[in-house]
Amino acid sequence: MKISLVIVLLTICCLVNSSYSQKIAEPILVGSWFGGEDFGEFIYHKIEEIRWNYLKENPQGKIIARLCSKSKMSVALVSSSGFAFKFLDVTRNQAISDQNVYLARSAKCGEKSEQYWFVPENTVFEYDEIILAENVEVNRLIESYHENSKSKSARNEFAENTKKFIKELQSNPKAEGFIIRNIKTRNRYFQQVLKQIKKEKIDIKRIQIVSKKIYRSYYPEFMTVTINN
């Protein structure tokens, strides 16, 4: 009787393990970001879920932030309503190897959303572009909080951000520059930046203006994206 009971228990365990293995035999969409909640909380919990529920059992699997966009990777990263450019910071904070972490892009999953996937080893996953996240360097410059956005300290910060943006473009010929218009961003400061870029003789083809209109910033936001293949 005891032997039969042991056999039954072993059989149940095998079935449970087999069932679990089947769950990670295909890519798993862990979460999608469309806005409306705190992104830091969202991404922390999604990566934590991937780490303990999936990556632990399949250490060769990929953790992928897939951007839904028809634009190339750099533009998709900047234009997204989420913050996938911070993806690697979160995975590193949770001690996940950089070799498991990827950024991807697909034109077939909608627009301006971010999807976070666990993709087991040797499984098919749809994308138009994919790259190790560590090969993508993003620098972001945006005004900090000022009670009065017209104050001297706010203007000085904008001037300093402009200098840093231009310096990055000058020192890094692979960097793409983005000037971002948000809610309440003043157009005259766009013109001011463009004049300064022209003065510094930076190729205007390296610059793109993006309208996000998701959050507020009195002054333009700057981003540079460098992709190292």
DRENKOLNU-165121 format. One line per field, with one value per atom (N, C-alpha, C): y, x, z; residue in three letters; residue number from 1. Coordinates in steps of 0.001 Angstrom, whole numbers. Each point is the difference from the previous one (the first is absolute). Layout:
BEGIN
north = c(Y; ...)
east = c(X; ...)
up = c(Z; ...)
rest = c(Ala; ...)
nr = c(NUM; ...)
//
This chain:
BEGIN
north = c(-1202; 1202; 1265; -22; 1148; 204; -1104; 88; 616; -434; 534; 1494; 421; 1410; 832; -539; 702; 153; -1073; 42; 1053; 56; 984; 1420; 242; 1335; 404; -967; 270; 324; -713; 231; 1400; 405; 1340; 1072; -219; 971; 133; -1123; 22; 743; -225; 667; 1502; 391; 1426; 650; -671; 528; 79; -1017; -9; 1138; 219; 1078; 1350; 185; 1260; 239; -1076; 120; 432; -523; 378; 1488; 556; 1411; 908; -439; 839; -516; -787; -487; 1003; 1007; 1029; 1369; 1048; 1348; 377; 672; 402; 1518; 586; 1438; 251; 619; 209; 1286; 989; 1242; 969; 890; 1041; 1357; 958; 1354; 908; 593; 966; 1347; 131; 1212; -164; 1024; -12; -519; -479; -444; 361; -152; 322; -1014; 488; -926; -726; 692; -636; -1216; 151; -1123; -1117; 398; -966; -857; 646; -742; -806; 526; -746; -1332; 59; -1226; -972; 509; -897; -724; 722; -631; -976; 356; -919; -1287; 131; -1178; -873; 625; -753; -705; 717; -564; -1272; 57; -1122; -1068; 354; -985; -676; 684; -535; -140; 1066; -41; -1008; -159; -945; -1413; -352; -1350; -116; 1136; -23; 1126; -205; 1082; 498; -720; 435; 788; 212; 726; 1487; 666; 1439; 779; 1120; 974; 1127; 240; 915; 1099; 1243; 1119; 244; -287; 182; 1277; 911; 1260; -185; 470; -124; 1275; -82; 1204; -374; 847; -162; 708; 820; 748; -855; 421; -752; 59; -830; -198; 1292; 835; 1221; 905; 164; 855; -638; -1304; -713; 179; -83; 174; 1381; 1009; 1374; 327; -529; 353; -759; -1113; -835; 752; -346; 618; -589; -1065; -622; 407; -798; 351; -1207; -684; -1206; 287; 1258; 332; -172; -140; -261; -1485; -814; -1432; -667; 284; -642; 390; 1219; 419; -885; -332; -808; -1433; -580; -1381; -102; 1002; -14; 114; 806; 119; -1317; -855; -1304; -1117; 399; -940; -984; 477; -818; 307; -1028; 173; 823; 906; 805; -874; -1191; -883; -573; 196; -471; 1105; 1217; 1158; 625; 130; 471; 1090; 830; 931; -453; -15; -396; 1007; -86; 882; -778; 253; -632; 995; -15; 866; -669; -1227; -777; -118; 781; -140; 1297; 874; 1245; 1162; 1073; 1194; 543; 406; 710; -766; -1309; -786; -767; -447; -809; -1324; -1077; -1335; -623; -676; -640; -1512; -688; -1419; -814; -1262; -1003; -977; -187; -866; -1123; -1231; -1129; -228; -662; -299; -839; 305; -772; 27; 1132; 151; 1185; -9; 1043; 1220; 1173; 1251; 1017; 678; 910; 1383; 518; 1353; 466; 1323; 597; 336; 314; 256; -590; -460; -434; 253; 424; 330; -163; -427; -43; 1397; 78; 1303; 734; -743; 652; 709; -305; 650; 1279; 372; 1228; 967; 1147; 1016; 1194; 330; 1119; 1005; 1251; 1076; 928; 283; 836; 1235; 1142; 1266; 687; 155; 636; 854; 1080; 920; -681; 338; -452; 916; -287; 807; 1388; 1003; 1387; 603; 618; 633; 1059; 660; 1008; -379; -467; -451; 1134; 1251; 1149; 545; -642; 484; -129; 707; -40; -1409; -699; -1359; -942; 176; -838; 297; 1277; 385; -496; 79; -480; -1512; -703; -1453; -334; 711; -216; 285; 1084; 344; -1081; -532; -1054; -1288; -343; -1188; 141; 1206; 252; -230; 507; -188; -1479; -747; -1429; -773; 374; -636; 215; 1222; 336; -654; -5; -609; -1493; -684; -1427; -238; 821; -144; 282; 956; 333; -1091; -582; -972; -1428; -249; -1350; 37; -259; 98; -1033; -1047; -1016; 370; 1012; 365; 680; -378; 691; 917; 1221; 952; 205; 146; 206; 1162; 917; 1107; -278; -78; -516; 1084; 93; 946; -732; 500; -572; 986; -298; 915; 1287; 1133; 1329; 409; -797; 392; 1238; 982; 1264; -86; 410; -112; 856; 1138; 885; -665; -940; -668; -1043; -529; -857; 798; 1175; 842; 392; 228; 354; -1149; -1228; -1170; -201; 114; -206; 1023; 1231; 1022; -361; -517; -372; -1186; -963; -1146; 445; 920; 530; 732; 760; 749; -938; -1151; -971; -893; 240; -714; -1518; -375; -1412; -315; -1110; -402; -146; 817; 1; -1330; -796; -1308; -978; 340; -849; 323; 999; 476; -291; -471; -153; 663; 596; 580; -952; -323; -967; 666; -132; 491; -1172; 7; -1096; 378; 1200; 505; -962; -552; -958; 614; 734; 652; 1437; 766; 1425; 286; 891; 576; 1343; 1046; 1362; 155; -628; 31; -1317; -22; -1250; -1054; -1224; -1144; -448; -465; -486; -1474; -720; -1371; -253; -772; -506; -1520; -631; -1466; -451; -917; -586; -1515; -571; -1448; -571; -846; -626; -1428; -252; -1338; -852)
east = c(831; -831; 875; 1048; 894; 729; 415; 698; -902; -1270; -966; -208; -59; -195; 1186; 1213; 1200; -2; -405; -47; -986; -1160; -1021; 525; 674; 533; 1072; 875; 1044; -591; -1058; -673; -601; -628; -601; 1073; 1143; 1098; 527; 132; 497; -954; -1314; -1002; 24; 158; 50; 1215; 1168; 1215; -98; -628; -175; -896; -1069; -934; 699; 823; 703; 981; 697; 949; -694; -1217; -749; -338; -223; -352; 1132; 1245; 1109; 639; -715; 491; -285; -817; -353; 217; 201; 146; -1205; 270; -1047; -32; -1143; -180; -317; 936; -141; -767; 127; -726; 169; -984; 45; -182; 775; -87; -715; -1096; -749; -104; 615; -140; -1075; -167; -1067; 397; 1205; 476; 1474; 535; 1400; 880; 821; 808; 1031; 587; 995; -556; -1205; -653; -324; -520; -381; 1190; 1095; 1132; 711; 66; 656; -708; -1318; -749; 7; -8; 36; 1346; 1080; 1315; 162; -514; 47; -754; -1169; -781; 772; 601; 789; 1174; 669; 1196; -314; -1037; -278; -883; -919; -927; 490; 862; 384; 1516; 739; 1444; 701; -465; 598; -10; -1076; -135; 649; 243; 575; 1025; 1189; 990; 537; -250; 448; -1075; -1137; -1088; 295; -782; 166; -1112; 376; -975; -18; -1156; -59; -1042; 456; -933; -242; -1219; -309; -808; 554; -666; -892; -1227; -948; 65; 691; 226; 426; -364; 443; 1341; 416; 1247; 1184; 1195; 1191; 195; 918; 142; 223; 918; 304; -1216; -724; -1196; -1101; -132; -1015; 261; 1252; 345; -377; 302; -258; -1487; -701; -1403; -969; 425; -898; -540; -1207; -592; 578; 771; 636; 1460; 744; 1381; 909; -142; 794; 1487; 393; 1422; 607; -850; 467; -30; -374; -197; 1221; 1173; 1225; 324; -303; 239; -777; -1227; -855; 512; 353; 485; 1326; 851; 1273; -237; -976; -324; -493; -542; -478; 1003; 1236; 1117; -233; -620; -204; 1122; 569; 1103; -429; 881; -279; -216; 571; -108; -1401; -856; -1386; -965; 492; -897; 88; -1162; -58; -1047; 231; -1007; -384; -1282; -476; -1040; -303; -1028; -806; -1308; -869; -1053; -281; -1040; -1369; -48; -1235; -727; 419; -663; -637; -335; -663; 962; -308; 835; 190; 1226; 358; -279; -90; -72; 1299; 267; 1178; -462; 560; -340; 1234; -220; 1099; -212; 959; -118; 1101; -352; 1027; -19; 1163; 97; 985; -488; 890; 989; 1080; 1029; -567; 455; -358; -1492; -660; -1398; -120; -1054; -203; -662; 524; -566; 9; -1108; -143; 549; 819; 531; 532; 127; 647; 1457; 268; 1365; 154; 1196; 297; 1476; 320; 1375; 182; 1196; 299; -180; -695; -270; 1289; 1058; 1247; 665; -443; 560; -737; -974; -764; 244; 549; 291; -917; -745; -949; 325; 139; 181; -1209; -572; -1209; 268; -434; 146; -1354; -555; -1306; 21; -726; 5; -479; 609; -483; -1146; -588; -1138; 459; -687; 203; -1367; -114; -1279; -365; 1016; -190; 889; -599; 768; 725; -383; 663; 1127; 255; 1026; 1394; 930; 1387; 574; -296; 525; -548; -1274; -599; 640; 204; 621; 1444; 693; 1382; 70; -955; -23; -242; -916; -265; 1252; 688; 1226; 1058; 109; 972; -367; -1287; -453; 293; -198; 291; 1477; 868; 1445; 371; -565; 313; -474; -1157; -561; 921; 394; 875; 1370; 522; 1304; -8; -1075; -112; 0; -716; -24; 1369; 701; 1333; 1027; -66; 1002; -308; -1248; -411; -653; 748; -548; -1087; -118; -1034; -1329; 17; -1208; -1028; -1260; -1126; -629; -333; -554; -1498; -703; -1450; -364; -773; -555; -1489; -472; -1349; -921; -1153; -1034; -1015; -158; -981; -1154; -894; -1097; 578; -448; 401; 1414; 667; 1344; -106; 842; -50; 796; -633; 611; 1259; 37; 1157; 1291; -117; 1213; 479; -922; 396; 855; -484; 725; 1372; 45; 1262; 1016; -476; 878; 471; -912; 354; 1032; -130; 986; 1377; 1; 1261; 639; -827; 506; 613; -682; 517; 1310; 68; 1212; 1182; -286; 1059; 317; -707; 234; -186; -1035; -373; -960; 217; -847; -1446; -882; -1396; -686; 573; -572; 126; 866; 164; -1038; -811; -965; -1424; -829; -1424; -802; -1112; -918; -1175; -283; -1055; -1037; -1270; -1087; -591; 185; -521; -1335; -60; -1239; -554; 893; -416; 94; 1075; 199; 443; 132; 282; 1502; 465; 1336; 9; 278; -23; 1052; 1143; 1095; 63; 601; 105; 781; -369; 743; 991; 1164; 1009; 298; 256; 487; 1008; 1030; 908; -43; 42; -29; 1180; 781; 1128; -188; -6; -145; 1319; 585; 1288; -241; 102; -239; 1270)
up = c(0; 0; 0; 845; 68; -1324; -627; -1274; -1062; 2; -968; 200; 1279; 312; -488; 219; -451; -1512; -702; -1463; -478; 646; -362; 195; 1149; 292; -996; -337; -979; -1366; -349; -1284; -50; 1129; 66; -129; 686; -73; -1417; -676; -1377; -920; 222; -815; 234; 1276; 331; -640; 126; -595; -1511; -603; -1448; -444; 781; -315; 83; 1057; 164; -1137; -419; -1088; -1282; -221; -1191; 26; 1189; 106; -473; 137; -417; -1292; -747; -1292; -1114; 284; -963; 644; -796; 572; 853; 1108; 930; 110; -306; 172; 1470; 705; 1438; 297; -861; 225; -1152; -179; -1025; 659; -451; 547; -975; 458; -805; 703; 1165; 797; 1053; 835; 985; 1361; 172; 1303; 128; 1184; 215; -717; -923; -798; 851; 972; 857; 722; 550; 682; -990; -1148; -1026; -415; -395; -550; 1078; 1230; 1081; 235; 99; 300; -1182; -1222; -1161; -92; 242; -56; 1151; 1158; 1144; -310; -633; -386; -981; -995; -989; 669; 865; 647; 778; 826; 901; -620; -881; -554; -1266; -758; -1309; -185; 261; -246; 898; 1205; 949; -554; -713; -557; -1381; -643; -1339; -113; 574; 98; -1335; -1086; -1321; -753; 642; -647; -124; -821; -234; 691; 569; 497; -1021; -600; -1142; 228; -177; -87; -1485; -454; -1418; -190; -785; -306; -1213; 114; -1106; -827; -1117; -800; -1414; -949; -1378; -239; 949; -123; 423; -387; 382; 1513; 500; 1435; 776; -450; 749; 123; -1095; 14; 850; -88; 793; 1488; 410; 1417; 503; -793; 410; -53; -983; -226; 884; 572; 796; 1209; 408; 1190; 1281; -126; 1160; 137; 753; 316; -173; -1134; -235; -5; -220; 20; 1395; 1035; 1358; 353; -946; 198; 633; -542; 463; 1440; 394; 1385; 969; -372; 873; 81; -1139; 17; 749; -142; 738; 1489; 406; 1420; 583; -867; 462; -323; -263; -202; -1140; -1063; -1201; -989; -576; -937; -1207; -443; -1187; -1231; -1; -1164; -177; 998; -98; -437; -112; -115; -1397; -646; -1384; -167; -1002; -494; -1404; -285; -1323; -470; -1293; -577; -1021; -6; -982; -469; -1300; -562; 53; 503; -57; 1339; 984; 1316; 467; -937; 372; -90; 708; -14; 1412; 298; 1226; 1290; -66; 1218; 161; 1210; 285; 582; -497; 470; 647; 1114; 717; -9; -606; -297; 672; 291; 274; -1170; -615; -1169; 297; 161; 283; -1138; 326; -984; -1140; -1215; -1201; -322; 292; -397; -957; -786; -1011; 641; -312; 509; -1130; -191; -1136; 307; -919; 138; -1351; -134; -1171; 294; 1257; 455; 1386; 328; 1363; 257; 1210; 345; 1501; 416; 1423; 589; 1116; 612; 360; 351; 371; -1184; -1217; -1185; -377; 807; -247; 1155; -322; 1019; -195; 1045; -73; 1102; -377; 971; -86; 1142; 47; 852; -508; 707; 17; 1195; 147; 1259; -24; 1133; 1279; 1102; 1300; 440; 1143; 440; 432; -504; 424; 298; 1146; 350; -1028; -512; -1054; -1177; -1087; -1159; -706; 300; -614; 866; 1105; 926; -599; 594; -472; 98; 1085; 176; -1067; -369; -1048; -1354; -289; -1270; -74; 1130; 46; -234; 564; -195; -1469; -624; -1424; -826; 324; -730; 183; 1208; 268; -734; -24; -735; -1496; -519; -1418; -293; 875; -173; 29; 940; 123; -1236; -492; -1192; -1199; -214; -1124; 164; 1218; 250; -320; 356; -293; -1509; -735; -1458; -614; 579; -519; 299; 1173; 428; -452; -365; -383; -1376; -1056; -1364; -303; 826; -215; 662; 844; 747; -894; 195; -634; 1042; -406; 940; -188; 1125; -29; 914; -552; 780; 131; 1237; 254; 535; -655; 413; 886; 1217; 918; 222; 902; 323; 592; -500; 472; -410; -819; -450; -894; 249; -731; -1304; -1085; -1319; -141; 680; -177; 460; 937; 460; -1013; -780; -1122; -974; -323; -949; 547; 1293; 638; -116; 238; -99; -1439; -944; -1406; -470; 465; -347; 557; 1228; 618; -721; -420; -751; -1325; -660; -1272; 221; 1089; 330; 224; 610; 292; -1195; -1108; -1258; 117; 744; 91; -1138; -669; -1121; 474; -541; 423; -298; -905; -313; 1169; 942; 1183; 1077; -244; 1000; -466; 928; -282; 1111; -392; 980; 166; 1251; 314; 895; -338; 848; 772; 1323; 819; 648; 584; 601; 1055; 799; 1029; 1391; 241; 1287; -247; 1067; -139; 99; -842; 168; -725; 739; -545; -1092; 225; -970; -762; -1171; -744; 787; -208; 535; -1070; 425; -938; 253; -1085; 124; -1103; 326; -1027; 64; -1142; -83; -846; 567; -721; -24; -1196; -121; -506; 805; -327; -462; -1265; -544; 86)
rest = c(Met; Met; Met; Lys; Lys; Lys; Ile; Ile; Ile; Ser; Ser; Ser; Leu; Leu; Leu; Val; Val; Val; Ile; Ile; Ile; Val; Val; Val; Leu; Leu; Leu; Leu; Leu; Leu; Thr; Thr; Thr; Ile; Ile; Ile; Cys; Cys; Cys; Cys; Cys; Cys; Leu; Leu; Leu; Val; Val; Val; Asn; Asn; Asn; Ser; Ser; Ser; Ser; Ser; Ser; Tyr; Tyr; Tyr; Ser; Ser; Ser; Gln; Gln; Gln; Lys; Lys; Lys; Ile; Ile; Ile; Ala; Ala; Ala; Glu; Glu; Glu; Pro; Pro; Pro; Ile; Ile; Ile; Leu; Leu; Leu; Val; Val; Val; Gly; Gly; Gly; Ser; Ser; Ser; Trp; Trp; Trp; Phe; Phe; Phe; Gly; Gly; Gly; Gly; Gly; Gly; Glu; Glu; Glu; Asp; Asp; Asp; Phe; Phe; Phe; Gly; Gly; Gly; Glu; Glu; Glu; Phe; Phe; Phe; Ile; Ile; Ile; Tyr; Tyr; Tyr; His; His; His; Lys; Lys; Lys; Ile; Ile; Ile; Glu; Glu; Glu; Glu; Glu; Glu; Ile; Ile; Ile; Arg; Arg; Arg; Trp; Trp; Trp; Asn; Asn; Asn; Tyr; Tyr; Tyr; Leu; Leu; Leu; Lys; Lys; Lys; Glu; Glu; Glu; Asn; Asn; Asn; Pro; Pro; Pro; Gln; Gln; Gln; Gly; Gly; Gly; Lys; Lys; Lys; Ile; Ile; Ile; Ile; Ile; Ile; Ala; Ala; Ala; Arg; Arg; Arg; Leu; Leu; Leu; Cys; Cys; Cys; Ser; Ser; Ser; Lys; Lys; Lys; Ser; Ser; Ser; Lys; Lys; Lys; Met; Met; Met; Ser; Ser; Ser; Val; Val; Val; Ala; Ala; Ala; Leu; Leu; Leu; Val; Val; Val; Ser; Ser; Ser; Ser; Ser; Ser; Ser; Ser; Ser; Gly; Gly; Gly; Phe; Phe; Phe; Ala; Ala; Ala; Phe; Phe; Phe; Lys; Lys; Lys; Phe; Phe; Phe; Leu; Leu; Leu; Asp; Asp; Asp; Val; Val; Val; Thr; Thr; Thr; Arg; Arg; Arg; Asn; Asn; Asn; Gln; Gln; Gln; Ala; Ala; Ala; Ile; Ile; Ile; Ser; Ser; Ser; Asp; Asp; Asp; Gln; Gln; Gln; Asn; Asn; Asn; Val; Val; Val; Tyr; Tyr; Tyr; Leu; Leu; Leu; Ala; Ala; Ala; Arg; Arg; Arg; Ser; Ser; Ser; Ala; Ala; Ala; Lys; Lys; Lys; Cys; Cys; Cys; Gly; Gly; Gly; Glu; Glu; Glu; Lys; Lys; Lys; Ser; Ser; Ser; Glu; Glu; Glu; Gln; Gln; Gln; Tyr; Tyr; Tyr; Trp; Trp; Trp; Phe; Phe; Phe; Val; Val; Val; Pro; Pro; Pro; Glu; Glu; Glu; Asn; Asn; Asn; Thr; Thr; Thr; Val; Val; Val; Phe; Phe; Phe; Glu; Glu; Glu; Tyr; Tyr; Tyr; Asp; Asp; Asp; Glu; Glu; Glu; Ile; Ile; Ile; Ile; Ile; Ile; Leu; Leu; Leu; Ala; Ala; Ala; Glu; Glu; Glu; Asn; Asn; Asn; Val; Val; Val; Glu; Glu; Glu; Val; Val; Val; Asn; Asn; Asn; Arg; Arg; Arg; Leu; Leu; Leu; Ile; Ile; Ile; Glu; Glu; Glu; Ser; Ser; Ser; Tyr; Tyr; Tyr; His; His; His; Glu; Glu; Glu; Asn; Asn; Asn; Ser; Ser; Ser; Lys; Lys; Lys; Ser; Ser; Ser; Lys; Lys; Lys; Ser; Ser; Ser; Ala; Ala; Ala; Arg; Arg; Arg; Asn; Asn; Asn; Glu; Glu; Glu; Phe; Phe; Phe; Ala; Ala; Ala; Glu; Glu; Glu; Asn; Asn; Asn; Thr; Thr; Thr; Lys; Lys; Lys; Lys; Lys; Lys; Phe; Phe; Phe; Ile; Ile; Ile; Lys; Lys; Lys; Glu; Glu; Glu; Leu; Leu; Leu; Gln; Gln; Gln; Ser; Ser; Ser; Asn; Asn; Asn; Pro; Pro; Pro; Lys; Lys; Lys; Ala; Ala; Ala; Glu; Glu; Glu; Gly; Gly; Gly; Phe; Phe; Phe; Ile; Ile; Ile; Ile; Ile; Ile; Arg; Arg; Arg; Asn; Asn; Asn; Ile; Ile; Ile; Lys; Lys; Lys; Thr; Thr; Thr; Arg; Arg; Arg; Asn; Asn; Asn; Arg; Arg; Arg; Tyr; Tyr; Tyr; Phe; Phe; Phe; Gln; Gln; Gln; Gln; Gln; Gln; Val; Val; Val; Leu; Leu; Leu; Lys; Lys; Lys; Gln; Gln; Gln; Ile; Ile; Ile; Lys; Lys; Lys; Lys; Lys; Lys; Glu; Glu; Glu; Lys; Lys; Lys; Ile; Ile; Ile; Asp; Asp; Asp; Ile; Ile; Ile; Lys; Lys; Lys; Arg; Arg; Arg; Ile; Ile; Ile; Gln; Gln; Gln; Ile; Ile; Ile; Val; Val; Val; Ser; Ser; Ser; Lys; Lys; Lys; Lys; Lys; Lys; Ile; Ile; Ile; Tyr; Tyr; Tyr; Arg; Arg; Arg; Ser; Ser; Ser; Tyr; Tyr; Tyr; Tyr; Tyr; Tyr; Pro; Pro; Pro; Glu; Glu; Glu; Phe; Phe; Phe; Met; Met; Met; Thr; Thr; Thr; Val; Val; Val; Thr; Thr; Thr; Ile; Ile; Ile; Asn; Asn; Asn; Asn; Asn; Asn)
nr = c(1; 1; 1; 2; 2; 2; 3; 3; 3; 4; 4; 4; 5; 5; 5; 6; 6; 6; 7; 7; 7; 8; 8; 8; 9; 9; 9; 10; 10; 10; 11; 11; 11; 12; 12; 12; 13; 13; 13; 14; 14; 14; 15; 15; 15; 16; 16; 16; 17; 17; 17; 18; 18; 18; 19; 19; 19; 20; 20; 20; 21; 21; 21; 22; 22; 22; 23; 23; 23; 24; 24; 24; 25; 25; 25; 26; 26; 26; 27; 27; 27; 28; 28; 28; 29; 29; 29; 30; 30; 30; 31; 31; 31; 32; 32; 32; 33; 33; 33; 34; 34; 34; 35; 35; 35; 36; 36; 36; 37; 37; 37; 38; 38; 38; 39; 39; 39; 40; 40; 40; 41; 41; 41; 42; 42; 42; 43; 43; 43; 44; 44; 44; 45; 45; 45; 46; 46; 46; 47; 47; 47; 48; 48; 48; 49; 49; 49; 50; 50; 50; 51; 51; 51; 52; 52; 52; 53; 53; 53; 54; 54; 54; 55; 55; 55; 56; 56; 56; 57; 57; 57; 58; 58; 58; 59; 59; 59; 60; 60; 60; 61; 61; 61; 62; 62; 62; 63; 63; 63; 64; 64; 64; 65; 65; 65; 66; 66; 66; 67; 67; 67; 68; 68; 68; 69; 69; 69; 70; 70; 70; 71; 71; 71; 72; 72; 72; 73; 73; 73; 74; 74; 74; 75; 75; 75; 76; 76; 76; 77; 77; 77; 78; 78; 78; 79; 79; 79; 80; 80; 80; 81; 81; 81; 82; 82; 82; 83; 83; 83; 84; 84; 84; 85; 85; 85; 86; 86; 86; 87; 87; 87; 88; 88; 88; 89; 89; 89; 90; 90; 90; 91; 91; 91; 92; 92; 92; 93; 93; 93; 94; 94; 94; 95; 95; 95; 96; 96; 96; 97; 97; 97; 98; 98; 98; 99; 99; 99; 100; 100; 100; 101; 101; 101; 102; 102; 102; 103; 103; 103; 104; 104; 104; 105; 105; 105; 106; 106; 106; 107; 107; 107; 108; 108; 108; 109; 109; 109; 110; 110; 110; 111; 111; 111; 112; 112; 112; 113; 113; 113; 114; 114; 114; 115; 115; 115; 116; 116; 116; 117; 117; 117; 118; 118; 118; 119; 119; 119; 120; 120; 120; 121; 121; 121; 122; 122; 122; 123; 123; 123; 124; 124; 124; 125; 125; 125; 126; 126; 126; 127; 127; 127; 128; 128; 128; 129; 129; 129; 130; 130; 130; 131; 131; 131; 132; 132; 132; 133; 133; 133; 134; 134; 134; 135; 135; 135; 136; 136; 136; 137; 137; 137; 138; 138; 138; 139; 139; 139; 140; 140; 140; 141; 141; 141; 142; 142; 142; 143; 143; 143; 144; 144; 144; 145; 145; 145; 146; 146; 146; 147; 147; 147; 148; 148; 148; 149; 149; 149; 150; 150; 150; 151; 151; 151; 152; 152; 152; 153; 153; 153; 154; 154; 154; 155; 155; 155; 156; 156; 156; 157; 157; 157; 158; 158; 158; 159; 159; 159; 160; 160; 160; 161; 161; 161; 162; 162; 162; 163; 163; 163; 164; 164; 164; 165; 165; 165; 166; 166; 166; 167; 167; 167; 168; 168; 168; 169; 169; 169; 170; 170; 170; 171; 171; 171; 172; 172; 172; 173; 173; 173; 174; 174; 174; 175; 175; 175; 176; 176; 176; 177; 177; 177; 178; 178; 178; 179; 179; 179; 180; 180; 180; 181; 181; 181; 182; 182; 182; 183; 183; 183; 184; 184; 184; 185; 185; 185; 186; 186; 186; 187; 187; 187; 188; 188; 188; 189; 189; 189; 190; 190; 190; 191; 191; 191; 192; 192; 192; 193; 193; 193; 194; 194; 194; 195; 195; 195; 196; 196; 196; 197; 197; 197; 198; 198; 198; 199; 199; 199; 200; 200; 200; 201; 201; 201; 202; 202; 202; 203; 203; 203; 204; 204; 204; 205; 205; 205; 206; 206; 206; 207; 207; 207; 208; 208; 208; 209; 209; 209; 210; 210; 210; 211; 211; 211; 212; 212; 212; 213; 213; 213; 214; 214; 214; 215; 215; 215; 216; 216; 216; 217; 217; 217; 218; 218; 218; 219; 219; 219; 220; 220; 220; 221; 221; 221; 222; 222; 222; 223; 223; 223; 224; 224; 224; 225; 225; 225; 226; 226; 226; 227; 227; 227; 228; 228; 228; 229; 229; 229)
//
